[in-house]
Amino acid sequence: HVQLVESGGGSVQAGESLRLSCAGSGFRYSTATMAWFRQAPGKEREGVARILNSGDITTYADSVKGRFTISVDNAKNTVYLQMNSLKPEDTAVYYCARVGGGTWSLDYWGQGTQVTVS
């Protein structure tokens, strides 16, 4: 049984940083492709960042490129999203997910963590 639990969200001022964590169980991160999504009220779900099984290849949405960094610690089965230079438009519920390799197709996902930027 696969579980994903996000943490690290909160309320910050514009220009500040947050680091989100996603602890997984029931599978190995080393053989998975992990991603972060976000959804703001009235907005479509957006794929923010993705990291392939090896951890060597990452993909970012244009809106966060240069500000956000995704990484994974396979030994801890934890994926991270470092968010710098946060903007009010980054406000959303952030979800981590396991996706099909090289895709944005959701396989398993967590309950989300709220990020609010003022």
Sequence and secondary structure as in RCSB ss.txt:
>XXXX:A:sequence
HVQLVESGGGSVQAGESLRLSCAGSGFRYSTATMAWFRQAPGKEREGVARILNSGDITTYADSVKGRFTISVDNA
KNTVYLQMNSLKPEDTAVYYCARVGGGTWSLDYWGQGTQVTVS
>XXXX:A:secstr
  EEEEE  EEE TT  EEEEEEEESS GGGSEEEEEEE TTS  EEEEEE TTSS EEE TTTTTTEEEEEEGG
GTEEEEEE S  GGG EEEEEEEE TTS  EEEE   EEEEE 
